[in-house]
């Protein structure tokens, strides 16, 4: 079987099982550093405890129930600078009616500005109102085109999306994600109205920026997963010093990471709109792309209710 990128799905390689071998608990000091309070700053602060320096990175955040004995929700989050320089794109390659000679300049938002409400490694669409950008005309010495002048030039709204997928995983360096910042002609509402398939990570877009990022924090011990999740506790650990069983935490991480899909990247508006029309009229021809690596399928938690200490430091955190 071949996907729309021409990749044999049977050639997809599972991540080395050695990275998921169990036998050791999470380091006690690491457990305490994983707790994050509400607020984006708390996520940044937690990652800095594990050596994050502000570069592009991803992480998994799990939310616990009121008694900290179960994981009730989880999501991926991106952090850091995704592009070093301002991105300049030919407007005529984005909007079908745009006049020649105009340039869209975008300051790519930091990873934290993208929200991942769908539960996977693909962000929600980010409308241009939340993106620092400008349009300039080459014939006017680079002078900016005012907002109310853009429609007359065939330049409309746009939105961005951040899509990540797994490209490498080793015991030494951990998990590496490739990321693409895609631009779409039209607002988020207009793009999603094109097709019910637009929510897929593989839905075609035009590349604005790309790169690689580590998935943090890296797991120092073989607790059953190559990464550690940041934890939003339901109750402070001083009051409820317990964690869900490892199987449940790992399952939540797996449900998120198993959504890894690279996007279909188009170079011009012509190829983009052609793809959109094709998939909208023939949805059966749309096939989700597959990356080079696949994450193991989630395993169901044992949910035994057993309490067993996992660290000796204080306060003692136990598995529920």
C-alpha positions as CSV (number, residue, x, y, z in Angstrom):
1,X,0.0,0.0,0.0
2,X,1.3,3.5,-0.9
3,X,0.3,6.8,0.6
4,X,-0.2,10.1,-1.2
5,X,3.5,10.9,-0.7
6,X,4.5,7.7,-2.6
7,X,5.8,6.1,0.6
8,X,5.2,2.4,1.2
9,X,3.3,2.2,4.5
10,X,4.9,-1.2,5.1
11,X,8.3,0.5,5.1
12,X,7.4,2.6,8.2
13,X,9.8,1.5,11.0
14,X,8.5,1.2,14.6
15,X,10.6,3.0,17.2
16,X,13.2,0.7,18.9
17,X,11.4,-1.2,21.7
18,X,14.5,-0.8,23.9
19,X,13.4,2.8,24.4
20,X,10.2,1.6,26.0
21,X,11.8,-1.1,28.3
22,X,10.7,-0.8,31.9
23,X,12.7,-1.7,35.0
24,X,13.5,1.6,36.8
25,X,11.3,4.3,38.4
26,X,11.4,7.9,37.3
27,X,14.1,9.7,39.2
28,X,12.8,11.3,42.4
29,X,14.2,14.7,41.7
30,X,12.7,14.5,38.1
31,X,9.2,13.7,39.4
32,X,9.2,16.9,41.5
33,X,10.4,19.0,38.6
34,X,7.5,17.7,36.3
35,X,4.7,19.5,38.2
36,X,3.4,22.6,36.4
37,X,0.8,25.0,37.6
38,X,-1.7,26.7,35.3
39,X,-0.2,29.2,32.9
40,X,2.2,29.1,30.0
41,X,5.0,30.5,32.1
42,X,4.9,27.4,34.3
43,X,5.5,25.1,31.3
44,X,8.6,27.2,30.3
45,X,9.8,27.1,33.9
46,X,9.5,23.4,34.2
47,X,11.3,22.8,30.9
48,X,14.2,25.1,32.0
49,X,14.7,22.8,35.0
50,X,15.6,20.1,32.5
51,X,18.0,22.2,30.6
52,X,15.8,23.8,27.9
53,X,17.4,27.0,26.6
54,X,14.6,28.5,24.6
55,X,15.2,26.8,21.3
56,X,12.4,25.0,19.4
57,X,11.1,22.1,21.5
58,X,8.0,20.0,22.1
59,X,6.6,18.4,25.3
60,X,3.6,16.4,26.5
61,X,1.4,17.8,29.3
62,X,-0.8,15.5,31.2
63,X,-3.6,16.6,33.5
64,X,-4.5,14.5,36.6
65,X,-7.8,14.0,38.4
66,X,-8.6,15.7,41.7
67,X,-6.9,13.0,43.7
68,X,-3.9,12.7,41.3
69,X,-4.6,8.9,40.8
70,X,-5.7,9.1,37.2
71,X,-4.7,11.0,34.0
72,X,-7.8,12.7,32.7
73,X,-6.4,14.6,29.7
74,X,-3.2,15.2,27.7
75,X,-1.9,17.4,25.0
76,X,1.2,18.3,23.0
77,X,2.8,21.7,23.4
78,X,5.5,23.5,21.4
79,X,7.9,26.0,22.7
80,X,10.7,28.2,21.5
81,X,11.8,30.0,18.3
82,X,10.7,28.2,15.1
83,X,12.5,30.5,12.7
84,X,15.5,32.7,13.2
85,X,14.6,35.3,10.6
86,X,11.6,36.9,9.1
87,X,10.0,34.8,6.4
88,X,9.3,36.6,3.0
89,X,6.8,35.0,0.6
90,X,5.6,36.1,-2.8
91,X,2.0,37.0,-2.4
92,X,1.2,35.8,-5.9
93,X,2.1,32.3,-4.8
94,X,-0.4,32.3,-1.9
95,X,-3.6,34.1,-3.1
96,X,-5.1,33.1,-6.4
97,X,-6.0,36.7,-7.3
98,X,-2.9,38.5,-5.9
99,X,-1.2,40.9,-8.3
100,X,2.5,40.4,-9.0
101,X,5.1,42.4,-7.2
102,X,3.9,42.1,-3.6
103,X,5.6,40.4,-0.7
104,X,4.2,39.0,2.5
105,X,6.7,39.2,5.4
106,X,6.0,37.2,8.5
107,X,7.6,36.9,11.9
108,X,6.9,33.3,12.6
109,X,5.3,33.0,16.0
110,X,7.1,31.1,18.8
111,X,5.9,27.6,19.4
112,X,3.9,28.6,22.5
113,X,1.6,30.7,20.4
114,X,0.2,27.6,18.6
115,X,-2.5,25.8,20.5
116,X,-2.9,22.0,20.1
117,X,-6.6,21.6,21.0
118,X,-7.1,18.5,18.8
119,X,-5.0,16.2,21.0
120,X,-2.3,15.4,18.5
121,X,0.9,16.8,17.1
122,X,-0.9,19.2,14.7
123,X,-1.9,22.7,16.0
124,X,-5.1,24.5,15.5
125,X,-5.2,27.1,12.7
126,X,-3.8,30.5,13.8
127,X,-5.4,33.5,12.1
128,X,-3.3,36.3,10.8
129,X,-4.6,38.7,13.5
130,X,-2.3,36.8,15.9
131,X,0.7,36.9,13.6
132,X,3.1,39.9,13.2
133,X,3.3,40.5,9.4
134,X,3.2,43.1,6.7
135,X,2.8,43.4,2.9
136,X,5.1,45.5,0.8
137,X,5.2,46.4,-2.9
138,X,8.5,46.3,-4.7
139,X,7.5,49.2,-6.9
140,X,7.1,51.5,-4.0
141,X,10.5,51.1,-2.5
142,X,9.4,48.5,-0.1
143,X,6.6,50.7,1.4
144,X,4.0,48.8,3.3
145,X,0.6,48.2,1.7
146,X,-2.1,49.3,4.1
147,X,-4.7,46.8,5.3
148,X,-7.6,48.5,3.5
149,X,-5.5,48.5,0.2
150,X,-4.8,44.8,0.2
151,X,-8.2,43.6,-1.1
152,X,-7.8,45.7,-4.2
153,X,-4.5,43.9,-4.8
154,X,-6.1,40.5,-4.5
155,X,-4.4,40.0,-1.1
156,X,-6.6,38.5,1.6
157,X,-6.5,36.8,5.0
158,X,-4.2,33.9,5.8
159,X,-3.7,31.5,8.7
160,X,-0.8,29.4,9.9
161,X,-0.6,25.9,11.4
162,X,2.3,24.0,13.1
163,X,2.6,20.3,12.2
164,X,5.1,17.9,13.9
165,X,6.0,14.3,13.3
166,X,8.6,11.9,14.6
167,X,11.8,11.5,12.5
168,X,14.3,10.0,15.0
169,X,14.5,8.3,18.3
170,X,17.6,7.0,20.1
171,X,18.6,6.1,23.6
172,X,21.4,8.7,23.5
173,X,19.6,11.7,22.0
174,X,15.9,10.9,22.8
175,X,13.0,11.7,20.4
176,X,13.4,14.2,17.6
177,X,10.4,15.8,15.8
178,X,10.4,17.5,12.4
179,X,8.2,20.5,12.3
180,X,6.6,22.5,9.5
181,X,4.9,25.9,9.8
182,X,2.3,26.0,7.0
183,X,0.5,29.0,5.5
184,X,-3.0,28.8,4.1
185,X,-4.8,31.4,1.9
186,X,-7.9,32.4,3.9
187,X,-8.9,32.6,7.5
188,X,-9.1,29.6,9.8
189,X,-12.9,29.4,9.2
190,X,-12.5,29.7,5.5
191,X,-9.9,26.9,5.3
192,X,-11.9,24.5,7.5
193,X,-15.0,25.2,5.4
194,X,-13.2,23.9,2.3
195,X,-13.5,20.3,3.5
196,X,-14.1,18.1,6.6
197,X,-10.6,16.8,5.9
198,X,-8.9,20.1,6.6
199,X,-8.4,19.2,10.2
200,X,-6.0,16.4,9.2
201,X,-2.3,17.0,9.8
202,X,-1.7,15.9,6.2
203,X,-4.1,18.5,4.7
204,X,-2.0,20.4,2.0
205,X,-0.4,23.8,2.9
206,X,2.4,26.0,1.7
207,X,5.6,25.8,3.7
208,X,6.6,29.0,5.6
209,X,9.3,27.5,7.8
210,X,10.5,24.1,9.0
211,X,13.1,22.5,11.2
212,X,13.6,19.9,13.9
213,X,13.0,20.0,17.7
214,X,13.6,17.6,20.6
215,X,10.8,16.2,22.6
216,X,11.4,17.1,26.2
217,X,12.1,16.2,28.9
218,X,14.4,13.3,28.1
219,X,13.9,10.3,30.4
220,X,17.1,9.6,32.3
221,X,15.8,6.2,33.5
222,X,14.1,3.2,31.7
223,X,10.6,3.8,33.2
224,X,8.9,2.6,30.0
225,X,9.0,5.7,27.8
226,X,11.8,7.7,26.2
227,X,10.3,11.0,27.4
228,X,8.7,12.3,30.6
229,X,5.4,14.2,30.7
230,X,4.9,17.5,32.4
231,X,2.2,17.1,35.0
232,X,-0.7,19.4,35.9
233,X,-1.8,17.9,39.2
234,X,-5.4,17.9,40.4
235,X,-4.2,18.5,44.0
236,X,-0.8,19.8,45.2
237,X,1.6,16.9,45.7
238,X,2.0,18.1,49.3
239,X,-1.6,17.0,49.8
240,X,-1.9,14.0,47.4
241,X,1.6,12.7,46.8
242,X,0.6,10.0,44.2
243,X,0.8,9.5,40.5
244,X,-1.2,7.3,38.2
245,X,0.4,4.0,37.3
246,X,3.2,4.1,34.7
247,X,1.0,2.2,32.2
248,X,-1.6,4.9,32.3
249,X,0.9,7.8,31.9
250,X,2.5,5.9,29.0
251,X,-0.8,5.2,27.4
252,X,-1.8,8.9,27.4
253,X,1.6,9.8,25.9
254,X,1.1,7.1,23.2
255,X,-2.3,8.3,22.2
256,X,-0.8,11.7,21.4
257,X,2.4,10.5,19.7
258,X,0.6,7.9,17.6
259,X,-1.0,10.9,15.7
260,X,2.4,11.6,14.1
261,X,1.7,12.6,10.4
262,X,3.8,14.8,8.1
263,X,1.9,17.4,6.1
264,X,1.5,17.5,2.3
265,X,3.5,20.5,1.3
266,X,2.7,22.5,-1.9
267,X,5.0,25.1,-3.5
268,X,2.4,27.3,-5.1
269,X,-1.2,28.4,-4.9
270,X,-2.0,26.5,-8.1
271,X,-0.9,23.1,-6.8
272,X,-2.4,23.9,-3.4
273,X,-5.9,24.8,-4.8
274,X,-5.7,21.9,-7.2
275,X,-5.1,19.5,-4.3
276,X,-7.9,21.1,-2.2
277,X,-10.4,20.7,-5.1
278,X,-9.3,17.1,-5.7
279,X,-9.7,16.0,-2.1
280,X,-12.9,18.0,-1.6
281,X,-14.6,16.4,-4.6
282,X,-13.0,12.9,-4.1
283,X,-12.4,12.5,-0.3
284,X,-11.6,8.8,-0.8
285,X,-8.4,9.8,-2.6
286,X,-7.1,11.7,0.4
287,X,-4.7,9.5,2.4
288,X,-3.0,10.5,5.6
289,X,0.8,10.7,5.2
290,X,3.1,8.6,7.3
291,X,6.5,9.5,8.6
292,X,9.6,7.4,8.9
293,X,8.8,6.2,12.4
294,X,5.7,5.0,14.2
295,X,5.1,5.2,17.9
296,X,3.9,2.0,19.7
297,X,0.2,1.7,20.1
298,X,-1.2,2.6,23.6
299,X,-1.5,-0.2,26.1
300,X,-4.3,-0.2,28.6
301,X,-3.5,0.7,32.2
302,X,-3.8,-2.1,34.8
303,X,-5.7,0.2,37.1
304,X,-4.9,-2.0,40.1
305,X,-5.2,0.7,42.7
306,X,-2.0,-0.5,44.2
307,X,0.1,2.1,46.0
308,X,3.8,1.7,45.9
309,X,6.6,4.2,46.6
310,X,8.8,5.2,43.6
311,X,11.2,7.6,45.3
312,X,12.9,8.1,48.6
313,X,13.1,11.8,48.5
314,X,10.5,14.0,50.3
315,X,7.7,14.5,49.7
316,X,7.3,10.8,48.7
317,X,5.4,10.4,45.5
318,X,3.7,7.1,45.0
319,X,2.1,5.3,42.1
320,X,-1.7,4.9,42.5
